[in-house]
Amino acid sequence: MKDYHINLFYSEEDEGYIADIPDLKYCSAFGRTPSEALEEVLKAKQAWLEAARANGKPIPAPRYRPAIYKVA
């Protein structure tokens, strides 16, 4: 099974790192370091999936891939 793509970037405005999962709407997290942001977004992903299951909401398949991975 494929897993969800995670974007990780530094935010000057927030003075820290942001991690997000594009396939899971509004699933993102903050960390002072890249590893902290990654750890937090994995927790957010788990909470997002549990909430969707508990509320009978659809769970999207992992589809997002950055442009550098797309086949022309």
Buried (B, 14 or more C-beta within 10 A) or exposed (E): EEEBBBEBEEEEEEEBBBBBBBBBEEBBBBBEEBEBBBBBBBEBBEEBBEEBEEEEEEEBEBEBEEEEEEEE
